[in-house]
């Protein structure tokens, strides 16, 4: 699937909110360049938060990210 972290996180946010989950969008600096990375924070039943994000399959440092890329969802922010 071709997407980017912003589109992916926004669509997942809307879907999870409709189901009644407590979710938040978080923005941080990307590890691959000087641009933002958006991820979803989901509250667990025990009160902790878990991060899930959309990451590129072939991540490498770039000056400007492509608008759409092939990637996969990943639990955690590593």
C-alpha positions in Angstrom: 0.0 0.0 0.0 1.3 3.5 -0.8 0.6 6.1 1.8 2.4 8.3 4.2 2.4 8.6 8.0 0.1 11.6 8.1 -2.7 10.1 5.9 -2.3 6.7 7.6 -2.5 8.1 11.1 -5.4 10.4 10.3 -7.5 7.6 8.8 -6.7 5.2 11.7 -7.5 7.9 14.2 -11.0 8.4 12.7 -11.6 4.7 12.6 -10.6 4.1 16.2 -12.5 7.1 17.5 -15.7 5.8 15.8 -15.2 2.5 17.7 -14.9 4.5 21.0 -11.2 4.0 21.6 -9.1 6.7 23.4 -6.5 7.7 20.8 -4.3 10.7 20.1 -2.2 11.9 17.2 1.4 12.6 18.1 4.0 14.5 16.0 7.7 14.2 16.4 10.8 14.9 14.3 11.5 12.0 11.9 14.7 10.0 12.4 15.3 10.0 8.7 15.4 13.8 8.1 14.3 17.3 9.2 10.5 16.7 8.7 7.6 15.6 10.9 6.6 12.0 11.6 3.0 11.4 12.8 1.9 8.5 14.8 -1.1 7.3 16.7 -1.1 6.9 20.5 -3.6 4.3 21.8 -4.6 4.0 25.5 -4.5 0.5 26.8 -6.9 -0.8 29.5 -4.2 -0.5 32.2 -3.8 3.2 31.4 -0.5 3.1 29.5 -0.2 4.3 26.0 1.1 2.4 23.0 2.4 4.0 19.8 1.6 2.7 16.3 3.0 4.3 13.2 3.4 3.8 9.5 7.1 3.4 8.5 8.7 3.0 5.1 10.0 -0.3 4.0 13.3 1.1 2.8 14.0 3.9 5.3 17.0 6.0 4.8 18.0 9.6 5.4 16.6 12.1 2.9 16.3 15.9 2.6 12.7 15.6 1.6 10.4 12.6 2.0 8.4 11.3 -1.0 4.7 12.2 -0.8 3.7 8.6 -0.9 5.7 5.5 -0.2 5.3 1.8 0.5 5.4 1.0 4.2 4.0 -1.0 7.0 2.4 -0.4 10.4 4.7 -0.9 13.4 3.9 -1.0 17.1 6.2 1.0 19.3 8.3 4.0 18.3 11.6 2.4 17.6 
